[in-house]
Amino acid sequence: MKKLIFTLLVFCLFAGSISAQTLVMPTAFKISKIADNLSKKGYKILEQDETYLKLSNDEDASLFIDISEDKKSLLLNINIMLKKDASKASIDAMVEKINNLGMIKGTYNKEKDAIFFQYNFWTSHGFTYESLQDAVAEFFLYQGDTFGMDEEKVFVY
């Protein structure tokens, strides 16, 4: 019986070490590694340089990932264009709805006539690619939820 329990314990420890996530430190990551990881998960890489990445999901929604200068965070963001006839009151109401979602922040970008969606993914103490993948997937879900809340049709689709 003791031998069986010991064998199961060793097996569990071994299985746990195989599926363990690797902590990526801010000084050790590059946008190319993030792009490789996300492309393996089915995202299309549309643009890439040393400081940012533009990707899309299988529904052709896109987002940018920018590396902060100090490498303490990644900014997931996108501008969603507004219809020219959208009223200021409708835009303000939409921004309020977005900010009530919790994960993402919305701000009105008057210069681009768009609502800027953003989320900071902190990397200052390290991160795992799995947690980044989850954040990207959630960002796309919240972006989709926002389109569903667009009752006054202020967004250009």
Backbone as CSV, one residue per row, in Angstrom:
resi,resn,N_x,N_y,N_z,CA_x,CA_y,CA_z,C_x,C_y,C_z
1,MET,0.823,-1.188,0.000,0.000,0.000,0.000,0.873,1.261,0.000
2,LYS,1.935,1.251,0.830,2.829,2.398,0.884,3.511,2.614,-0.464
3,LYS,3.845,1.503,-1.105,4.507,1.594,-2.404,3.570,2.220,-3.440
4,LEU,2.311,1.882,-3.415,1.319,2.422,-4.333,1.130,3.924,-4.101
5,ILE,1.030,4.337,-2.858,0.863,5.755,-2.524,2.097,6.541,-2.959
6,PHE,3.278,5.983,-2.704,4.518,6.649,-3.113,4.583,6.785,-4.638
7,THR,4.197,5.739,-5.343,4.195,5.771,-6.805,3.232,6.832,-7.324
8,LEU,2.046,6.906,-6.728,1.074,7.925,-7.138,1.590,9.339,-6.850
9,LEU,2.248,9.522,-5.724,2.806,10.827,-5.371,3.880,11.241,-6.371
10,VAL,4.777,10.345,-6.712,5.836,10.639,-7.684,5.212,10.951,-9.043
11,PHE,4.217,10.187,-9.445,3.540,10.424,-10.714,2.879,11.805,-10.745
12,CYS,2.205,12.176,-9.661,1.546,13.489,-9.590,2.557,14.629,-9.664
13,LEU,3.673,14.483,-8.973,4.720,15.505,-9.028,5.293,15.629,-10.435
14,PHE,5.520,14.506,-11.093,6.052,14.508,-12.443,5.051,15.131,-13.416
15,ALA,3.792,14.758,-13.304,2.754,15.298,-14.191,2.586,16.802,-13.982
16,GLY,2.694,17.236,-12.753,2.577,18.668,-12.456,3.714,19.482,-13.029
17,SER,4.908,18.921,-13.034,6.052,19.653,-13.580,5.990,19.753,-15.094
18,ILE,5.359,18.811,-15.763,5.240,18.857,-17.219,4.287,19.977,-17.641
19,SER,3.192,20.153,-16.934,2.189,21.143,-17.332,2.385,22.502,-16.655
20,ALA,3.461,22.672,-15.904,3.690,23.931,-15.201,3.917,25.065,-16.200
21,GLN,3.402,26.220,-15.869,3.572,27.389,-16.721,4.912,28.049,-16.402
22,THR,5.528,28.612,-17.407,6.813,29.253,-17.240,6.616,30.742,-17.016
23,LEU,7.250,31.259,-15.984,7.185,32.684,-15.686,8.159,33.417,-16.595
24,VAL,7.643,34.387,-17.349,8.460,35.185,-18.255,8.722,36.524,-17.585
25,MET,9.979,36.856,-17.403,10.347,38.108,-16.744,10.399,39.243,-17.768
26,PRO,10.141,40.481,-17.340,10.089,41.608,-18.269,11.360,41.797,-19.093
27,THR,12.492,41.484,-18.525,13.745,41.666,-19.264,13.975,40.563,-20.292
28,ALA,13.196,39.488,-20.220,13.435,38.332,-21.078,12.465,38.201,-22.241
29,PHE,11.479,39.081,-22.363,10.527,38.880,-23.450,10.716,39.898,-24.560
30,LYS,10.315,39.466,-25.738,10.350,40.307,-26.928,9.017,40.158,-27.629
31,ILE,8.660,41.164,-28.408,7.378,41.124,-29.110,7.334,39.939,-30.074
32,SER,8.471,39.543,-30.623,8.502,38.403,-31.542,8.104,37.110,-30.832
33,LYS,8.512,36.948,-29.580,8.120,35.751,-28.824,6.629,35.769,-28.508
34,ILE,6.107,36.961,-28.192,4.670,37.088,-27.942,3.901,36.761,-29.218
35,ALA,4.369,37.282,-30.355,3.720,37.016,-31.642,3.736,35.523,-31.964
36,ASP,4.874,34.870,-31.763,4.964,33.426,-32.018,3.976,32.658,-31.160
37,ASN,3.931,33.013,-29.886,3.039,32.314,-28.963,1.579,32.509,-29.355
38,LEU,1.182,33.740,-29.654,-0.214,34.008,-29.993,-0.600,33.417,-31.351
39,SER,0.337,33.388,-32.285,0.024,32.784,-33.584,-0.193,31.282,-33.443
40,LYS,0.530,30.642,-32.516,0.321,29.211,-32.255,-1.053,28.948,-31.656
41,LYS,-1.644,29.965,-31.065,-2.974,29.830,-30.468,-4.085,30.238,-31.429
42,GLY,-3.737,30.502,-32.689,-4.747,30.754,-33.707,-4.982,32.211,-34.064
43,TYR,-4.253,33.122,-33.444,-4.390,34.532,-33.800,-3.549,34.828,-35.040
44,LYS,-4.061,35.721,-35.892,-3.317,36.140,-37.084,-2.499,37.379,-36.733
45,ILE,-1.231,37.356,-37.055,-0.363,38.506,-36.824,-0.439,39.385,-38.074
46,LEU,-0.972,40.600,-37.920,-1.166,41.499,-39.047,-0.006,42.474,-39.235
47,GLU,0.556,42.940,-38.136,1.702,43.855,-38.164,2.564,43.566,-36.945
48,GLN,3.853,43.881,-37.086,4.750,43.635,-35.952,6.021,44.444,-36.126
49,ASP,6.483,45.052,-35.042,7.835,45.588,-34.981,8.354,45.329,-33.576
50,GLU,9.385,46.013,-33.154,9.985,45.701,-31.854,9.166,46.167,-30.661
51,THR,8.234,47.092,-30.867,7.496,47.653,-29.732,5.999,47.392,-29.768
52,TYR,5.493,46.906,-30.881,4.054,46.652,-30.935,3.729,45.489,-31.854
53,LEU,2.485,45.054,-31.717,1.986,43.922,-32.471,0.519,44.204,-32.776
54,LYS,0.079,43.945,-33.978,-1.340,44.021,-34.318,-1.765,42.617,-34.687
55,LEU,-2.857,42.151,-34.096,-3.328,40.801,-34.359,-4.834,40.800,-34.535
56,SER,-5.333,39.701,-35.075,-6.781,39.540,-35.209,-7.160,38.131,-34.797
57,ASN,-8.421,38.004,-34.430,-8.927,36.683,-34.044,-9.652,36.059,-35.228
58,ASP,-10.295,34.929,-35.006,-10.964,34.222,-36.095,-12.231,34.921,-36.579
59,GLU,-12.673,35.974,-35.885,-13.835,36.755,-36.314,-13.401,38.075,-36.956
60,ASP,-12.117,38.203,-37.254,-11.506,39.381,-37.872,-11.586,40.643,-37.019
61,ALA,-11.784,40.510,-35.723,-11.648,41.643,-34.809,-10.147,41.808,-34.565
62,SER,-9.699,43.037,-34.430,-8.265,43.239,-34.254,-7.973,44.017,-32.985
63,LEU,-6.715,43.946,-32.571,-6.232,44.733,-31.443,-4.734,44.900,-31.567
64,PHE,-4.242,45.931,-30.901,-2.810,46.199,-30.831,-2.308,45.817,-29.448
65,ILE,-1.084,45.347,-29.392,-0.388,45.124,-28.130,0.889,45.955,-28.199
66,ASP,0.980,46.946,-27.329,2.155,47.815,-27.272,2.944,47.517,-26.004
67,ILE,4.266,47.474,-26.122,5.130,47.300,-24.957,5.438,48.677,-24.388
68,SER,5.230,48.848,-23.092,5.590,50.119,-22.469,7.114,50.269,-22.503
69,GLU,7.590,51.500,-22.488,9.036,51.752,-22.578,9.812,51.069,-21.451
70,ASP,9.218,51.027,-20.260,9.901,50.420,-19.119,9.660,48.906,-19.020
71,LYS,8.911,48.353,-19.957,8.564,46.928,-20.003,7.826,46.465,-18.748
72,LYS,7.096,47.376,-18.123,6.326,46.989,-16.940,4.896,46.583,-17.282
73,SER,4.484,46.858,-18.526,3.139,46.462,-18.928,3.038,46.348,-20.435
74,LEU,2.023,45.634,-20.846,1.615,45.569,-22.240,0.268,46.258,-22.318
75,LEU,0.086,47.121,-23.290,-1.185,47.818,-23.463,-1.934,47.150,-24.599
76,LEU,-3.052,46.507,-24.275,-3.941,45.949,-25.278,-4.917,47.067,-25.621
77,ASN,-5.042,47.401,-26.908,-5.858,48.563,-27.264,-6.338,48.514,-28.699
78,ILE,-7.372,49.306,-28.959,-7.920,49.470,-30.302,-8.795,50.716,-30.314
79,ASN,-8.818,51.407,-31.436,-9.757,52.506,-31.652,-10.925,51.967,-32.466
80,ILE,-12.138,52.205,-32.010,-13.331,51.819,-32.752,-13.960,53.114,-33.281
81,MET,-14.032,53.210,-34.578,-14.522,54.428,-35.222,-16.006,54.650,-34.942
82,LEU,-16.365,55.943,-34.872,-17.744,56.342,-34.606,-18.395,56.906,-35.870
83,LYS,-19.692,56.776,-35.945,-20.430,57.370,-37.060,-20.356,58.890,-36.942
84,LYS,-20.298,59.553,-38.065,-20.172,61.018,-38.090,-21.350,61.718,-37.424
85,ASP,-22.526,61.115,-37.476,-23.707,61.762,-36.906,-23.988,61.357,-35.455
86,ALA,-23.047,60.655,-34.820,-23.246,60.243,-33.418,-23.209,61.475,-32.520
87,SER,-24.201,61.586,-31.653,-24.266,62.738,-30.753,-23.289,62.573,-29.594
88,LYS,-22.902,63.687,-29.019,-21.987,63.673,-27.864,-22.614,62.891,-26.708
89,ALA,-23.908,63.043,-26.520,-24.604,62.324,-25.439,-24.559,60.810,-25.672
90,SER,-24.733,60.380,-26.920,-24.675,58.946,-27.241,-23.267,58.396,-27.034
91,ILE,-22.279,59.181,-27.421,-20.881,58.764,-27.248,-20.551,58.645,-25.759
92,ASP,-20.946,59.662,-24.975,-20.693,59.627,-23.529,-21.376,58.432,-22.874
93,ALA,-22.600,58.133,-23.303,-23.332,56.990,-22.753,-22.617,55.682,-23.095
94,MET,-22.089,55.589,-24.313,-21.377,54.380,-24.722,-20.091,54.214,-23.920
95,VAL,-19.346,55.303,-23.728,-18.118,55.245,-22.928,-18.437,54.792,-21.506
96,GLU,-19.524,55.289,-20.949,-19.921,54.882,-19.588,-20.246,53.390,-19.539
97,LYS,-20.948,52.882,-20.548,-21.265,51.454,-20.599,-19.983,50.614,-20.663
98,ILE,-19.039,51.073,-21.486,-17.769,50.345,-21.625,-17.041,50.305,-20.288
99,ASN,-16.983,51.438,-19.623,-16.251,51.498,-18.352,-16.933,50.720,-17.242
100,ASN,-18.212,50.449,-17.380,-18.916,49.621,-16.403,-18.624,48.129,-16.582
101,LEU,-18.017,47.755,-17.709,-17.686,46.347,-17.939,-16.584,45.854,-17.005
102,GLY,-15.682,46.734,-16.635,-14.675,46.344,-15.651,-13.288,46.119,-16.193
103,MET,-13.107,45.229,-17.132,-11.747,44.902,-17.567,-11.155,45.987,-18.460
104,ILE,-11.934,46.489,-19.382,-11.398,47.461,-20.326,-11.838,48.862,-19.949
105,LYS,-11.060,49.819,-20.422,-11.392,51.222,-20.200,-11.662,51.841,-21.561
106,GLY,-12.684,52.655,-21.632,-13.001,53.351,-22.864,-12.857,54.850,-22.674
107,THR,-12.273,55.506,-23.664,-12.176,56.966,-23.658,-12.486,57.461,-25.059
108,TYR,-13.091,58.639,-25.126,-13.410,59.237,-26.414,-12.169,59.895,-26.981
109,ASN,-11.802,59.532,-28.200,-10.656,60.108,-28.900,-11.220,61.062,-29.954
110,LYS,-11.290,62.340,-29.604,-11.913,63.333,-30.476,-11.159,63.479,-31.795
111,GLU,-9.826,63.429,-31.764,-9.022,63.586,-32.979,-9.340,62.519,-34.031
112,LYS,-9.557,61.308,-33.592,-9.826,60.209,-34.518,-11.315,59.911,-34.652
113,ASP,-12.133,60.619,-33.888,-13.573,60.375,-33.842,-13.836,58.885,-33.598
114,ALA,-13.276,58.412,-32.483,-13.331,56.999,-32.138,-13.370,56.848,-30.624
115,ILE,-13.747,55.667,-30.200,-13.624,55.316,-28.789,-12.406,54.406,-28.673
116,PHE,-11.505,54.796,-27.781,-10.260,54.073,-27.551,-10.498,53.064,-26.437
117,PHE,-10.358,51.783,-26.754,-10.473,50.694,-25.781,-9.068,50.357,-25.317
118,GLN,-8.886,50.168,-24.014,-7.562,49.808,-23.534,-7.627,48.933,-22.289
119,TYR,-6.574,48.149,-22.138,-6.387,47.309,-20.959,-4.885,47.172,-20.727
120,ASN,-4.433,47.413,-19.507,-3.027,47.232,-19.157,-2.815,45.844,-18.589
121,PHE,-1.941,45.088,-19.229,-1.545,43.762,-18.775,-0.172,43.921,-18.138
122,TRP,-0.120,43.831,-16.825,1.118,44.117,-16.095,2.110,42.976,-16.226
123,THR,3.352,43.338,-16.513,4.434,42.364,-16.685,5.588,42.617,-15.722
124,SER,5.471,43.603,-14.862,6.595,44.050,-14.033,7.177,42.962,-13.136
125,HIS,6.376,42.016,-12.709,6.891,40.933,-11.864,6.847,39.597,-12.589
126,GLY,6.755,39.669,-13.911,6.691,38.465,-14.716,5.260,38.118,-15.089
127,PHE,5.128,37.281,-16.099,3.821,36.826,-16.561,4.008,35.476,-17.233
128,THR,2.910,34.821,-17.497,2.963,33.588,-18.273,2.272,33.850,-19.608
129,TYR,2.690,33.128,-20.618,2.035,33.283,-21.920,0.565,32.865,-21.833
130,GLU,0.279,31.927,-20.959,-1.115,31.492,-20.785,-1.973,32.625,-20.226
131,SER,-1.426,33.392,-19.272,-2.207,34.508,-18.726,-2.381,35.611,-19.767
132,LEU,-1.386,35.817,-20.621,-1.516,36.791,-21.704,-2.570,36.328,-22.706
133,GLN,-2.557,35.054,-23.047,-3.568,34.505,-23.960,-4.968,34.709,-23.399
134,ASP,-5.125,34.479,-22.101,-6.422,34.704,-21.455,-6.834,36.174,-21.534
135,ALA,-5.882,37.085,-21.305,-6.180,38.520,-21.357,-6.597,38.936,-22.765
136,VAL,-5.917,38.419,-23.780,-6.274,38.743,-25.167,-7.671,38.217,-25.485
137,ALA,-7.952,36.984,-25.107,-9.279,36.407,-25.352,-10.362,37.214,-24.643
138,GLU,-10.116,37.611,-23.397,-11.083,38.421,-22.645,-11.276,39.790,-23.292
139,PHE,-10.197,40.394,-23.766,-10.297,41.695,-24.430,-11.238,41.588,-25.627
140,PHE,-11.065,40.550,-26.441,-11.945,40.354,-27.593,-13.395,40.128,-27.150
141,LEU,-13.599,39.385,-26.058,-14.959,39.164,-25.567,-15.610,40.471,-25.114
142,TYR,-14.864,41.289,-24.377,-15.401,42.564,-23.925,-15.660,43.501,-25.100
143,GLN,-14.792,43.466,-26.089,-15.009,44.273,-27.285,-16.317,43.846,-27.961
144,GLY,-16.546,42.553,-28.068,-17.796,42.038,-28.638,-19.004,42.416,-27.798
145,ASP,-18.858,42.355,-26.466,-19.958,42.764,-25.581,-20.330,44.221,-25.812
146,THR,-19.318,45.043,-26.049,-19.564,46.465,-26.283,-20.382,46.670,-27.550
147,PHE,-20.060,45.934,-28.603,-20.844,46.049,-29.831,-22.288,45.640,-29.583
148,GLY,-22.484,44.649,-28.734,-23.838,44.219,-28.395,-24.609,45.264,-27.601
149,MET,-23.903,46.125,-26.889,-24.559,47.186,-26.098,-24.805,48.455,-26.906
150,ASP,-24.361,48.487,-28.142,-24.468,49.670,-28.987,-25.890,49.815,-29.529
151,GLU,-26.817,50.128,-28.653,-28.233,50.241,-29.032,-28.484,51.440,-29.959
152,GLU,-27.711,52.507,-29.788,-27.919,53.710,-30.617,-27.094,53.671,-31.889
153,LYS,-26.353,52.591,-32.096,-25.547,52.389,-33.302,-24.596,53.549,-33.565
154,VAL,-23.720,53.824,-32.582,-22.729,54.888,-32.724,-21.459,54.404,-33.408
155,PHE,-21.209,53.098,-33.403,-19.983,52.566,-33.991,-20.142,52.341,-35.501
156,VAL,-19.026,52.493,-36.224,-18.969,52.125,-37.635,-18.612,50.641,-37.668
157,TYR,-19.437,49.841,-38.275,-19.178,48.394,-38.332,-18.640,48.012,-39.688
